[in-house]
Amino acid sequence: MNRSMKAWSRETYGSADGVALERIPVPVPGRGEVLLRVRATALNAGDVRLLLGDPLLVRPVFGMTRPKYPVRGIEVAGTVVAVGPDVVGAEIGEEVVGELVGGGGLGEYVTVPASRLVPIPTGVEPEAAACLPVAGGTAWQALDLAGLGISEGGRSGVATPRVLIIGASGGVGTFAVQLAALRGAEVWASCRDRNAPLIEQLGAVRTFDHRESPLSALPDGRFDVIIDIAGGIPLRELKRLVVPGGSVVLVTGDGGHVLGPLPRMLRAVFLSIGSRNIRPLAASPRAEVLAKLLELVAEGRVVPVIEREYPFGQASTALARLEAGHTVGKVVVTGS
Protein backbone atom coordinates (compact mmCIF):
# COMPACT_ATOMS: atom_id res chain seq x y z
CA MET A 1 0.00 0.00 0.00
CA ASN A 2 1.23 3.49 -0.81
CA ARG A 3 2.08 5.60 2.21
CA SER A 4 -0.02 8.46 0.85
CA MET A 5 -3.54 8.66 -0.55
CA LYS A 6 -5.87 11.04 -2.34
CA ALA A 7 -8.44 12.90 -0.27
CA TRP A 8 -10.78 15.85 -0.70
CA SER A 9 -9.76 18.33 1.97
CA ARG A 10 -10.33 21.88 3.15
CA GLU A 11 -8.02 23.20 5.88
CA THR A 12 -10.16 26.28 6.62
CA TYR A 13 -13.87 26.74 7.22
CA GLY A 14 -15.82 27.70 4.11
CA SER A 15 -17.97 26.55 1.23
CA ALA A 16 -17.60 23.46 -0.93
CA ASP A 17 -15.87 25.35 -3.74
CA GLY A 18 -12.77 25.53 -1.53
CA VAL A 19 -12.44 21.76 -1.17
CA ALA A 20 -9.41 20.44 -3.07
CA LEU A 21 -8.04 17.03 -3.99
CA GLU A 22 -4.77 16.54 -2.13
CA ARG A 23 -2.34 13.80 -1.18
CA ILE A 24 -2.19 13.09 2.55
CA PRO A 25 -0.73 10.24 4.62
CA VAL A 26 -2.69 7.01 4.82
CA PRO A 27 -4.00 6.83 8.42
CA VAL A 28 -2.75 4.07 10.71
CA PRO A 29 -5.39 2.18 12.71
CA GLY A 30 -5.00 2.62 16.45
CA ARG A 31 -6.17 0.40 19.27
CA GLY A 32 -9.62 -0.98 18.49
CA GLU A 33 -9.63 0.53 14.98
CA VAL A 34 -9.59 -0.85 11.46
CA LEU A 35 -8.38 0.69 8.20
CA LEU A 36 -10.95 0.72 5.40
CA ARG A 37 -10.48 1.21 1.70
CA VAL A 38 -13.49 3.39 1.01
CA ARG A 39 -15.98 2.05 -1.52
CA ALA A 40 -18.79 4.57 -1.01
CA THR A 41 -19.47 7.65 1.10
CA ALA A 42 -22.95 9.11 1.60
CA LEU A 43 -23.06 12.83 2.34
CA ASN A 44 -25.26 14.53 4.94
CA ALA A 45 -26.44 18.03 5.76
CA GLY A 46 -24.09 17.80 8.74
CA ASP A 47 -21.15 17.57 6.34
CA VAL A 48 -22.07 20.96 4.93
CA ARG A 49 -22.56 22.47 8.39
CA LEU A 50 -19.17 21.21 9.57
CA LEU A 51 -17.55 22.34 6.32
CA LEU A 52 -18.79 25.85 7.09
CA GLY A 53 -18.05 25.60 10.82
CA ASP A 54 -21.67 26.46 11.50
CA PRO A 55 -22.99 26.97 14.13
CA LEU A 56 -20.17 28.39 16.21
CA LEU A 57 -21.42 26.26 19.11
CA VAL A 58 -19.78 23.16 17.57
CA ARG A 59 -16.33 24.66 17.08
CA PRO A 60 -14.93 23.81 20.53
CA VAL A 61 -15.35 20.15 19.51
CA PHE A 62 -14.60 20.31 15.78
CA GLY A 63 -11.98 23.09 15.73
CA MET A 64 -12.11 26.70 16.87
CA THR A 65 -10.37 28.44 13.97
CA ARG A 66 -9.93 25.59 11.48
CA PRO A 67 -11.57 22.17 11.09
CA LYS A 68 -10.17 19.35 13.18
CA TYR A 69 -11.36 16.97 10.45
CA PRO A 70 -10.53 18.64 7.09
CA VAL A 71 -11.80 15.64 5.10
CA ARG A 72 -15.61 15.40 5.14
CA GLY A 73 -17.83 12.31 4.98
CA ILE A 74 -19.06 10.34 8.01
CA GLU A 75 -21.19 7.57 6.41
CA VAL A 76 -18.86 5.04 4.82
CA ALA A 77 -18.94 1.57 3.30
CA GLY A 78 -15.62 -0.09 2.61
CA THR A 79 -13.30 -3.06 2.72
CA VAL A 80 -11.19 -3.86 5.79
CA VAL A 81 -7.53 -3.78 4.70
CA ALA A 82 -5.75 -3.59 8.09
CA VAL A 83 -6.62 -3.91 11.78
CA GLY A 84 -5.15 -2.27 14.85
CA PRO A 85 -4.41 -3.85 18.23
CA ASP A 86 -7.27 -5.42 20.22
CA VAL A 87 -9.73 -5.47 17.32
CA VAL A 88 -12.44 -8.08 17.73
CA GLY A 89 -15.06 -9.01 15.14
CA ALA A 90 -13.50 -7.51 12.00
CA GLU A 91 -11.47 -9.42 9.43
CA ILE A 92 -9.27 -8.29 6.56
CA GLY A 93 -11.24 -8.44 3.31
CA GLU A 94 -14.61 -8.02 5.00
CA GLU A 95 -17.12 -5.56 3.52
CA VAL A 96 -18.47 -3.31 6.26
CA VAL A 97 -20.35 -0.06 6.84
CA GLY A 98 -20.40 2.41 9.70
CA GLU A 99 -20.32 5.96 10.99
CA LEU A 100 -16.97 7.71 11.31
CA VAL A 101 -15.71 9.88 14.14
CA GLY A 102 -15.67 13.42 12.76
CA GLY A 103 -15.08 12.69 9.08
CA GLY A 104 -12.65 11.21 6.57
CA GLY A 105 -14.94 9.42 4.13
CA LEU A 106 -13.87 11.52 1.15
CA GLY A 107 -10.45 9.89 1.17
CA GLU A 108 -9.25 6.65 -0.34
CA TYR A 109 -8.69 5.16 3.12
CA VAL A 110 -10.06 5.90 6.58
CA THR A 111 -9.76 4.50 10.09
CA VAL A 112 -12.88 3.58 12.05
CA PRO A 113 -13.49 2.10 15.51
CA ALA A 114 -14.37 -1.55 14.90
CA SER A 115 -17.28 -1.23 17.34
CA ARG A 116 -19.03 1.12 14.91
CA LEU A 117 -18.89 -1.26 11.95
CA VAL A 118 -21.43 -3.81 10.75
CA PRO A 119 -20.88 -6.40 7.99
CA ILE A 120 -22.74 -5.68 4.74
CA PRO A 121 -25.09 -8.56 3.84
CA THR A 122 -24.79 -10.32 0.51
CA GLY A 123 -26.79 -8.53 -2.15
CA VAL A 124 -26.57 -5.05 -0.60
CA GLU A 125 -24.45 -2.69 -2.68
CA PRO A 126 -21.94 -0.47 -0.83
CA GLU A 127 -23.64 2.67 -2.22
CA ALA A 128 -26.92 1.64 -0.56
CA ALA A 129 -25.24 0.54 2.67
CA ALA A 130 -23.41 3.86 3.01
CA CYS A 131 -26.76 5.70 3.24
CA LEU A 132 -27.80 3.94 6.43
CA PRO A 133 -25.61 4.79 9.46
CA VAL A 134 -26.59 8.45 9.93
CA ALA A 135 -29.71 9.03 7.83
CA GLY A 136 -31.34 5.66 8.41
CA GLY A 137 -30.20 5.50 12.01
CA THR A 138 -31.57 8.98 12.75
CA ALA A 139 -34.97 8.09 11.29
CA TRP A 140 -35.09 4.86 13.31
CA GLN A 141 -34.17 6.59 16.56
CA ALA A 142 -36.68 9.40 15.94
CA LEU A 143 -39.51 6.90 15.63
CA ASP A 144 -38.30 5.04 18.73
CA LEU A 145 -38.21 8.30 20.71
CA ALA A 146 -41.76 9.07 19.56
CA GLY A 147 -42.92 5.73 20.90
CA LEU A 148 -43.75 4.29 17.50
CA GLY A 149 -42.57 0.79 18.19
CA ILE A 150 -41.65 -2.06 15.90
CA SER A 151 -44.44 -4.29 17.18
CA GLU A 152 -47.65 -4.56 15.15
CA GLY A 153 -50.09 -1.74 15.78
CA GLY A 154 -47.42 0.87 16.50
CA ARG A 155 -48.02 2.91 19.65
CA SER A 156 -49.54 1.10 22.61
CA GLY A 157 -53.34 1.34 22.55
CA VAL A 158 -53.49 2.88 19.07
CA ALA A 159 -54.45 0.53 16.25
CA THR A 160 -53.31 2.76 13.40
CA PRO A 161 -51.33 5.76 14.59
CA ARG A 162 -51.21 8.76 12.29
CA VAL A 163 -47.71 10.16 11.78
CA LEU A 164 -46.75 13.45 10.13
CA ILE A 165 -43.22 13.69 8.74
CA ILE A 166 -42.16 17.26 7.94
CA GLY A 167 -39.29 17.36 5.46
CA ALA A 168 -39.99 13.92 4.04
CA SER A 169 -37.93 14.05 0.85
CA GLY A 170 -34.45 14.41 2.34
CA GLY A 171 -32.07 11.70 3.45
CA VAL A 172 -33.60 11.20 6.91
CA GLY A 173 -37.15 11.84 5.69
CA THR A 174 -37.18 9.18 2.98
CA PHE A 175 -36.15 6.60 5.57
CA ALA A 176 -38.63 7.92 8.16
CA VAL A 177 -41.54 7.53 5.74
CA GLN A 178 -40.63 3.92 4.95
CA LEU A 179 -39.92 2.91 8.54
CA ALA A 180 -43.08 4.54 9.91
CA ALA A 181 -45.17 2.70 7.32
CA LEU A 182 -43.43 -0.58 8.20
CA ARG A 183 -44.31 0.05 11.86
CA GLY A 184 -48.00 0.16 11.01
CA ALA A 185 -48.55 3.92 10.84
CA GLU A 186 -50.73 5.98 8.55
CA VAL A 187 -48.06 8.30 7.18
CA TRP A 188 -48.73 11.89 6.17
CA ALA A 189 -45.75 13.72 4.70
CA SER A 190 -44.83 17.31 3.93
CA CYS A 191 -42.57 17.75 0.92
CA ARG A 192 -42.37 19.78 -2.26
CA ASP A 193 -45.07 18.94 -4.79
CA ARG A 194 -42.59 17.60 -7.33
CA ASN A 195 -41.42 14.99 -4.80
CA ALA A 196 -44.92 13.83 -3.79
CA PRO A 197 -45.10 10.81 -6.17
CA LEU A 198 -41.84 9.42 -4.77
CA ILE A 199 -42.90 9.92 -1.15
CA GLU A 200 -46.24 8.25 -1.80
CA GLN A 201 -44.42 5.34 -3.41
CA LEU A 202 -42.36 5.01 -0.22
CA GLY A 203 -45.49 4.63 1.89
CA ALA A 204 -47.15 8.00 2.58
CA VAL A 205 -50.94 7.98 2.23
CA ARG A 206 -51.15 11.76 1.94
CA THR A 207 -48.62 14.39 0.89
CA PHE A 208 -48.71 18.18 0.92
CA ASP A 209 -46.30 21.12 1.16
CA HIS A 210 -46.72 22.89 4.50
CA ARG A 211 -45.23 26.02 2.93
CA GLU A 212 -48.15 26.12 0.48
CA SER A 213 -50.84 24.48 2.67
CA PRO A 214 -50.23 25.88 6.19
CA LEU A 215 -50.48 23.52 9.13
CA SER A 216 -52.69 26.10 10.84
CA ALA A 217 -55.53 24.88 8.60
CA LEU A 218 -55.42 21.44 10.23
CA PRO A 219 -57.56 20.73 13.31
CA ASP A 220 -56.15 20.22 16.80
CA GLY A 221 -54.96 16.74 17.70
CA ARG A 222 -54.69 15.53 14.12
CA PHE A 223 -51.63 13.34 14.67
CA ASP A 224 -50.27 10.85 17.17
CA VAL A 225 -46.67 11.58 16.19
CA ILE A 226 -44.91 14.42 14.36
CA ILE A 227 -41.32 14.01 13.16
CA ASP A 228 -39.97 17.49 12.32
CA ILE A 229 -36.96 17.30 10.03
CA ALA A 230 -37.43 20.58 8.15
CA GLY A 231 -37.72 23.02 11.07
CA GLY A 232 -38.99 26.58 10.91
CA ILE A 233 -42.44 25.80 12.37
CA PRO A 234 -43.44 27.31 15.74
CA LEU A 235 -43.29 24.68 18.46
CA ARG A 236 -46.70 25.64 19.83
CA GLU A 237 -48.18 24.89 16.41
CA LEU A 238 -46.60 21.43 16.41
CA LYS A 239 -47.79 20.79 19.95
CA ARG A 240 -51.35 21.77 18.99
CA LEU A 241 -51.42 19.21 16.20
CA VAL A 242 -50.71 16.12 18.34
CA VAL A 243 -53.24 14.29 20.48
CA PRO A 244 -52.90 14.34 24.28
CA GLY A 245 -50.06 11.96 25.05
CA GLY A 246 -48.73 12.23 21.50
CA SER A 247 -45.14 13.08 20.63
CA VAL A 248 -43.29 15.69 18.59
CA VAL A 249 -39.69 14.74 17.82
CA LEU A 250 -37.32 17.46 16.63
CA VAL A 251 -34.72 16.09 14.25
CA THR A 252 -33.90 19.40 12.62
CA GLY A 253 -30.74 21.29 13.42
CA ASP A 254 -32.10 24.64 12.24
CA GLY A 255 -31.16 27.71 14.21
CA GLY A 256 -28.86 30.70 14.37
CA HIS A 257 -25.23 31.01 13.35
CA VAL A 258 -23.96 31.10 16.94
CA LEU A 259 -26.05 28.70 19.03
CA GLY A 260 -27.63 26.63 16.26
CA PRO A 261 -30.55 24.47 17.45
CA LEU A 262 -29.93 25.04 21.18
CA PRO A 263 -32.51 27.83 21.72
CA ARG A 264 -35.22 25.78 19.98
CA MET A 265 -34.32 22.73 22.05
CA LEU A 266 -34.60 24.75 25.26
CA ARG A 267 -37.99 26.10 24.17
CA ALA A 268 -39.10 22.52 23.53
CA VAL A 269 -38.13 21.54 27.07
CA PHE A 270 -40.05 24.53 28.49
CA LEU A 271 -43.19 23.79 26.46
CA SER A 272 -43.09 20.14 27.50
CA ILE A 273 -43.06 20.74 31.24
CA GLY A 274 -45.60 18.31 32.66
CA SER A 275 -46.10 16.45 29.40
CA ARG A 276 -42.68 15.83 27.74
CA ASN A 277 -44.40 15.64 24.35
CA ILE A 278 -41.81 17.74 22.46
CA ARG A 279 -38.52 15.90 22.42
CA PRO A 280 -35.29 16.96 20.68
CA LEU A 281 -33.43 14.00 19.22
CA ALA A 282 -29.74 13.47 19.85
CA ALA A 283 -29.06 10.55 17.52
CA SER A 284 -25.96 8.44 18.16
CA PRO A 285 -24.16 5.61 16.34
CA ARG A 286 -25.90 2.33 17.19
CA ALA A 287 -24.53 -0.79 15.54
CA GLU A 288 -27.61 -2.85 16.46
CA VAL A 289 -29.89 -0.39 14.63
CA LEU A 290 -27.58 -0.35 11.61
CA ALA A 291 -27.67 -4.15 11.48
CA LYS A 292 -31.49 -4.12 11.47
CA LEU A 293 -31.56 -1.52 8.71
CA LEU A 294 -29.17 -3.58 6.60
CA GLU A 295 -31.44 -6.58 7.08
CA LEU A 296 -34.47 -4.59 5.88
CA VAL A 297 -32.55 -3.38 2.82
CA ALA A 298 -31.38 -6.92 2.03
CA GLU A 299 -35.03 -8.07 2.23
CA GLY A 300 -36.16 -5.24 -0.05
CA ARG A 301 -38.44 -3.77 2.63
CA VAL A 302 -36.46 -0.51 2.82
CA VAL A 303 -34.90 1.13 -0.23
CA PRO A 304 -32.30 3.91 0.17
CA VAL A 305 -33.24 6.78 -2.11
CA ILE A 306 -30.13 7.99 -3.93
CA GLU A 307 -30.60 11.16 -5.93
CA ARG A 308 -27.24 10.84 -7.65
CA GLU A 309 -23.93 9.02 -7.41
CA TYR A 310 -20.74 10.95 -8.10
CA PRO A 311 -17.36 9.37 -8.87
CA PHE A 312 -14.58 10.11 -6.40
CA GLY A 313 -13.05 12.66 -8.77
CA GLN A 314 -16.23 14.77 -8.53
CA ALA A 315 -16.60 14.76 -4.75
CA SER A 316 -16.36 18.54 -4.50
CA THR A 317 -19.27 18.80 -6.97
CA ALA A 318 -21.26 16.41 -4.78
CA LEU A 319 -20.64 18.59 -1.74
CA ALA A 320 -21.65 21.68 -3.70
CA ARG A 321 -24.89 19.94 -4.77
CA LEU A 322 -25.69 19.21 -1.14
CA GLU A 323 -24.76 22.73 -0.09
CA ALA A 324 -27.19 24.15 -2.67
CA GLY A 325 -30.05 22.41 -0.85
CA HIS A 326 -33.24 20.57 -1.79
CA THR A 327 -31.63 17.22 -2.57
CA VAL A 328 -34.01 14.28 -2.71
CA GLY A 329 -32.80 11.38 -0.62
CA LYS A 330 -29.04 10.91 -0.52
CA VAL A 331 -26.00 12.03 -2.50
CA VAL A 332 -23.30 9.34 -2.68
CA VAL A 333 -19.64 9.50 -3.70
CA THR A 334 -18.24 6.21 -4.96
CA GLY A 335 -14.73 5.06 -4.12
CA SER A 336 -11.71 5.88 -6.25
N, C-alpha and C positions, 0 to 999 in steps of 0.2 A: 504493500500500500504506500502511495506517495505520502510524504510528511506534510504536504499542504493540500488544500482543497479549494474549490470555488464556492463562494457564498455571496448572497446579496446582503449588503451591509450599509448602515448609515450611522456614523459616529456621533452625529449631533441630532437633536430633536428637529423635526420638520416633516414636510410632506413627502409623498411617495416619489416625486420626481427627483429627489436627492439620493435615492437608494442606488448603489452602484455595485457591479459585480467585481469582487476582489478575490485575491488568494490569501487565505489565512491558514494557520496551523490546524491540522486535524486534531480534534480534542481527544484526550486520553481518558478512558473510563476510570472513575474513582471507585472507592469501596461501595459495593451495592449497585453499581451502574453498569450499563452495557453501551457499546458503540453500535449505532445503527447506520447502515447506508440508506439514505432516505429514498423512498420510492414515490411518496406522494405527501403533500402538505396541504391541508385545507385552511383557508384564511378566515379570520373572524373580525368582527367590528372592533374587538379588543386590540387586535394587531394595529389597526389604524390609530386608535387612541394612544397606545404606547409609542407608536412611531412619532406622534406629535407631542408626547409627554403631557397629555391632557387627560384628566385634570391635574392641577399641581399637587393635589392631595396624594397622588401615587408616587411622586418623585422621591420621597425619602426611601422607598423600597426599590424603585427601578432606576434610580440615578437622579441626583439633584440637578446637575448642569449638563449631563450627557447620559445617554442610555447605557445602563449596565449590560443590557443584552442588545447589541447593535444589529443582530440578525433576527428578523421576525419569523413568526410561524410557531404555533404551540400545539397544533394537532398534526400528528405525524404517523404515517405507516412506513415500515421499513424492514430491512433484513438485518438480523444480528450478525455482526462481523467480528466482534471482540467482546470479552466480558472482564469486568474488574474483579477485585477480591471480594469474597463472601457473597457472590451472586448465586441465588437459588431460583430455579424454575425458568431459566432462560438458556437456550442452547444456540451455539453458532449455526447459522443457516436458517434459523426459525424466522418466519414472517410474523411480525407483531405490529400492534398499534397502541398509541397512548398519548397522554398529554405531557408536554415538556414543562420544565421549570423555567419560566421567563421567556424562552424563545430559542431559536436556532434551527427551525425547520427549513428555512430557505438556504440551507447549505447542503453540500453533498453528504456530509456525515454529521451526526449529532449524538451526544451522550444523554442517556435517560435513566433515572432510577428504575431498576428492574421491577420494583413493586408497582409501578404505574403502567406496566405493559400487560397486554392480553394477546394471546395468539389469535391470528386471523383464521377463521374457519375456511375450509376448502370451498371454493366457489364464490367467495367474497373478494372482489377486486380491491387492491390497495387504495384506489381513488375513493371508493365508497367507504371503506373502513376509516380513512382519515377524517371523514366528516363527523364521526361519532363522538369522540371523547369530550369535546367542549359543547358543541351545539346539541347533539343528542343527549348528552349527560345533563345539560342544563334543563332541557325540556322535561326529561324524566324526573329530575329532582323538584322542578316547579309543580308538577302534578302530584308528586308525593306530599309536598308541603301543603298543598291545597286539600289534601285528604282524599284525592281521587285515586283509590287503590286499584291494585291489579285484579283483585277478585271480581267475579261477575256481579254486575249491578252497581259498580262504582262506589260512591259514598254510602256509608252505613245508613240504612233506612230510606234510601232514595233509589227507586227502581231505575230511572233513567235520568241521571243528572244532566242539567243543561250547562254547558261550558262556553264561555266567550273567550276567544283568543284574539288579542289586539296586537296587530303586527304579525299576521300569520304567514306572510310570504317570504320572510327572511330565513336564515339558517336555523335558528331556534324554533321559529314559528312553524315551519314545514314539518319538523319533527313533532312539535306539540300537537298539531292537528291530528297526525296519524296515531300518536300514542293515546290521546284522549279518546279517539274513536275506538281503538282497541280495548280500552278500559270500560267500554260500555256507555260512553257519554253521547249526548246529542250536541254536536259541535257547531257553534256559530263562530264565524271568523270575520275579522275586519282586515281588509287588504285593498289594494288598488283594483279598480274594476278590471283592468287588463289581466290581472292574476287570478280572478275569481274562478275560471274554469279549472285551473290547476288545483286550487285549494279545495274545490268541491270534489275533484277526482281523488284527493288525498283523504277525504272523509268528512268534510264539512257539509252540513245539511242546509246552511244558509250563509251567504256571504254578503257583505256590504262594506262601504268605505266610511268610517266614522268621521272623516273630514268632510264628506259630502252629505251624509245622513247622520246628524248629530245624535249622540247617545242620549241627550236630554229628551228626545222624543220617545224613548222607551219607558215603559212603566216601572215603578219601583219593584224590587225583588224579582227581576226577570231571570236571574241566573243563580245557579248554585256555586259556580266557580268562575272567576275572571283571572286570566293570565295576561298581564300587561307587559308586552315586550316593546311596544312602540314608545310609550311615555307621552308626556305632554297633556294628559287628561287630569283635571282636578281630582284629588283623592276622594273628596266628599261625593263627587259624582259616581265614582267607582263603587264606593261603599253603599250608595243608594240603590245600585242596581243588583246587589246580591241579597238573597233571602236571609232572614235571621239565622245565624249559625253558618252562613256561607263564608267563602274565603276569597280574598283578592290577593294574588301573589305578584309582587313587583319584580320583574326580571330586568327591566330596563335600567341602563346606567345613565339616563339623561340627567342633565344638571349643568351647573355653571362651570366656568373655566378653572376656578380655584378649588371648590369643595366637591364638585361633581355631584353624585347622587346623594351625598350625605344629608343635606337639608330635607330632601323628599323622604328619605328613610326615617328621619327623626319625626317628621310630620305624620308618617304612617303609624309610628309607635304611639304618638299622642292621640290620634284618632281612634286607635284600637284599644285604648284603656277600657278594661271591663269586658272586652269582647275578643280581642286579638284576631280580628277578621281581616286586617290588612298586614301582610307579612312580606317584608323584603327578603329576597332570596340571595344567599351567599353560596353559590354552587362550588363544589370542590371535586377534585379528581376521585372517582370511585371505581375501582377496577371491577367490582361485582356488577355495577350498573352497565359498564362498558361491555362486559361479557354477555349480559342479557340482550343488549342492543345488537351486538354482532349475531347472536342467535336469531333474533327477529329478522335481520337483514338476510341471513343465510336461508331462512324459511320463506322469504319473499313477502313477509307481513309488514315490513317497514322498508321504504325505498328512499335512500338519500337523494335529495333533489340537488343536482349539480347544474348551475347555470352555464358554466363554461370551464373547460380545462385548459390551462396554459402550460406550454413546455417550460422547463427550468430557465431557459434563456430569455423568457418573457415574464419573469416573476415580478419585475418592477411595474410592468403594465397591469398585471393582476392586482397588485396592491393599489395602483391608481384607480382601477375599476371599482374596487371596494370602497376606496376613499370617496369616490364620486357619489356613492349612495344608491339605494333602491335596487340592489341586487336581489335576485329571486333564488332562494336556496343558498347554495354554497359556491364559492369560487375555489378551484383546486389547482395547485401547481404540481406537475408531475416531476419525478426525479430526473436528474441529468443522465 
